[in-house]
């Protein structure tokens, strides 16, 4: 009887004081800030280039255990590079990420892949997602849901809205409506932001944006055009069925 009491006390103490040893001991609410910071670290490591925040996906319906449902949270950044430069980007980002993440790039059957550990069992990956397109993600994996998840509020700034509206006009598209704001915490404070709008169907001739680029474009291909407008990276992505225009402010 005494042994059972002692075991119960030790278990109670361990649950409340020991650090978590498996992902299932951290809830989605506890992991969400780690994802937010990890995406900001990725933005800072990417530096100057044709990038945009991919938004945060909430994916319910997974199983933490056979008896308990859970959800995953995935934040990310999409970067466009000249075709053939995907591995160079992955390696540069890996070199710039915090040393404690133990980031590295390895060859795989589907191309080079960056893997890193952002802490608190949040995995970071970077992979080629098509010619000239690299996607980075910070993924919680399946976690217990301690409270309903709500996307952090993020509003589109006036300068970002003006930049995407200007790009739409240059392409002969109507003034954009319903802008979507995205953001992530930067390592040194502040937030990286992206304002996203859709501007009608693709394909579209992106040559009209060349007059807006101050100097050399960051990227100029038939389906993707990116340039700087002051501190913003303006990106036109016509790789899908709709033209997507973004204006992004990087970490200071």
Buried (B, 14 or more C-beta within 10 A) or exposed (E): EEEEEEEEEEEEEEEEEEEEEEBBBBBBBBBBEBBBBBBBBBBBBBEEBBBBBBBBEBEEEEEBEEEEEBBBBBBBBBBBBBEEBBBBBBBBBBEBBBEEBEBBBEEEEEEBBBBBBBBBBBBBBBBBBEBBBBBBBBBBBBBBBEEEBEBBEBEBBEBBBBBBBBBBBBBEBEEBEEBBBBBBBBBEEBBBBBBBBBBEEBEBEBEBBEEBBEEEBBBBBEBBBBBBBEEBBBBBBBBEEEBBBBBBBBBE
